Amino acid sequence: AGAFDPTTAPLSDLWGIGTEQAAVPAESAIQQALSHVGYQNIELLGNNQARLNNGAQVDLGGIGKGYATDAASGFQTPLLARLGGNIGAYGQNPNRKDGSWVIGLADPDNSAAYIATVSVQNESVVTSGDYERYFEQDGIQYHHIFDPTTGYPAQTGLRAVTVVDQQSTFADAMTTALFVMGLEKGKDFCAQYDIAAAFITKDRKIYITEGLQGRITLADGADYEIIA
């Protein structure tokens, strides 16, 4: 619980990743920000209303593109919608006999290239990775996916997580949560809730859950190994 936490806005503001002011904050500042972080600070009031307690602030960046991708699914098909790391593939692909869409999984070391492809139809492919937004300080890379229990970027041995689901908003939240959980806890979570996911690790392996078996193909020349 809490691996995906929409109240991490104080951490995002503090670290400033993606801005010219990005820097490692003082430990005291991190602890101060953490005192306002926690999904328990969101009180649901009903009628689509909520109250933020304890000075909490909400950052919807973790699901915003997913929500927009879901909205695009109502447009005329066929349609391939791309919003950053969120891709929605709807209707029949006119360029393939089986009507499927083939989506590339970005190479963490070169996001313009891909290391594998996944076949989908009427689904969204969402990826969160440490290469999307980051900065370097004293030879250490700090990315934008925060562990809400520590206040620091999550360090779980992962480079990226991809989730395939009909609901892009759900997949968007899950990629963040699974990245924070790490490989083993993430795989167990996916097995429990039947989530189709791929975990890309720092040791150049792609671990896939049951829902993606037979749907992922390694790209030619990719120095990775797919493990089912």
N, C-alpha and C positions, 0 to 999 in steps of 0.2 A: 504494500500500500504506500502511496506517496511517491513512487518513482516518477510518475508524471504529475507535476504540481504546478497549476496555473498561477500560483502566487509568488513565483520567483522574480517578479519585476524588480524588487529592490536589488537583487543580485545582478541582474542584467544591467541595470543603471549603474551600479557600483563598478563593475568590471569594464563597462564601456566597449565591449568587443564589437568590432565593426565600425568604430569611430576612431578619430585621431587621438583620443584621450585614453585608449585602451592601455591598461597597466595592471599589475598585480596589486590589489589593495592591501592595506595593513590588516593584520589578523583581527585587531579590535573592530575595524570597520566591517569586516566580514561577519563577525559575531553579532554586531549591531543590526546588520541587514537580516541575518538569520532569525533574529528575534521577532521579525514581522512576517516570516515565511512559514507556510503550513496550510495545506488545504482545509484543515479543521477551522481556519479563520473565516471560511465562507459559510454563511448561514443561509440556507434556502428558505424563502418565505412563502413560496407558492405563487401562482399566477405569473410565472416567468420572472420573478423578482428574487434578488439576493441581497444580503447585507454583508459588507466586509468589516470584520472586527480586528482589533489589535493593530490597527494601522496597516492592514494588508493591502497590497496592490496586485491587480491581475494583469498578467502578460498573456495575451491570446495568440502570440506568435507561434506557439506549438501546434495550434489547430487552425489558424486563420486560412492558410492556403488550402488545407483539406476541406474546409467549409466552402470555399470558392470553387474548388474542383467538383464537389458534390452538386453545387448549383449549376455548373456547366453540363451536368449529366442530363438536364432537362431540355437542352437545346436539340436541334435537329441532328440526327445521326446519319452517316458515320461521323465521328468526331474524335480527334486526339487533342486533349487539352493539356497544356504544359504550364505549370506555375512553379518555377524553381524545382525543388526536389519532389514535387507532386505531379504525377501524370495520370490523367483519366483517359481510358480507352473505351469508347462506347460504340455500339453498333457493329456492323460487319465491315472488316477491313477489305476494301475492294481490290487490294493488290495481292491478297492471299486466298487460295482456294478454300481453306477452312475458315476464313473470316476472322482469324485471330490477329492480334497486334503483337509485335515483337519489340520489347522495350529493353534498352541497354542499362546495365548497372555500372555507374561511373567508377573509374579507376581512382582510388583515393590519392594516388600520387600524381594523377593527371586527369582532372575531371572532364577534360575535353575528349578523353578516350573512354572505353568501357572494357571491363574484364569478363562480363558474362551478359547473357540476354535471358529474359523471361517472357514466356508466351501468356497473354491474357486476353480476355474478352469481357466487356461490360464490367470492368474492374478498374481500381485505382492502384497505381504503384507508387509508394511513398518511401523516400530514403532520407535518413538523417545521418550525417557524417561529421567527423572531426575536421574535415577539410573545407567545410562550407564557409565558416566564419571563424577566424582565429587570429592570434598575434603571437609573436615570439619575444621573450624577454630572458636575457642571460642564457641563451641557448635552449630554452624550454618553450615548447609550443602549448598555448592555452586556447582551447576551443570554446564554443558557445553553449555546449550542452551541460548544464549544471546538475550536480548531485545536490538535491535540496537538503540532505542531511549534513553535508560538510561545507557548503557554500563555494566549493571549488568545481572546476570542470571535472566531469566524471572520468575516472581512470579505471577502465575495466578490461583493457586489452583489446578493445574493439576499435575499428576504424569507421565502420558504418553498419547500420541496420536498415534493411528493406522489408516492408510489409505490403502484402497484396490483399486487398479486400474490396468488396463492393462499396463500402462506405469510406470515402477518403478522409473524413474528419476523424473517424475511429482509427484508421491506419496512421494518420499523422500523430495522434497522441501516443499510439503504441510504439512507433519507432523511437520516440524520445524515452518512453518508459523502459523499453527493452535495452536501449543503449545504457541507461543508468543501472539496470539490473545486472548487466553482464551476461556472458555466454551461458553459463550453466543455469542460473536462475531464470534467464530469459527463455531458454529452451524448455524448461519445466513449465513455465507459465504458458508458453505457446501450446504445449501438449495438453495442458489442462483446459484451455479455452479454445482449442482448435484454430489457432492463428497461423496463417501462412507467412513465414518469415525467412529471411536470409541474414546471417550474421557474418560480417567480413572482419577478420581478425588481423592483428598486427603481424602475425606469423604467416600471412598470405594464404589463408584458408577461407572457404565460404561454406559455413554450416547451414544446411537448409532443413526446415521442418517438413513434416509429412505432407502438408498442403502444397508444397512447391516441388515435390519429387516428380521427376519426369517433365518439368516445365522450365528448368534452367539449363542453359547450355554455355559452357565455357567458351570465351572468345578465342579466336586463333591467336596463338602466341602469348596468351595471358599466363603470367607466372603465378598462378593460383591453383588450388586444389578444391574441388567440390566434395563435401562430406555430408552424406545423408544420415 
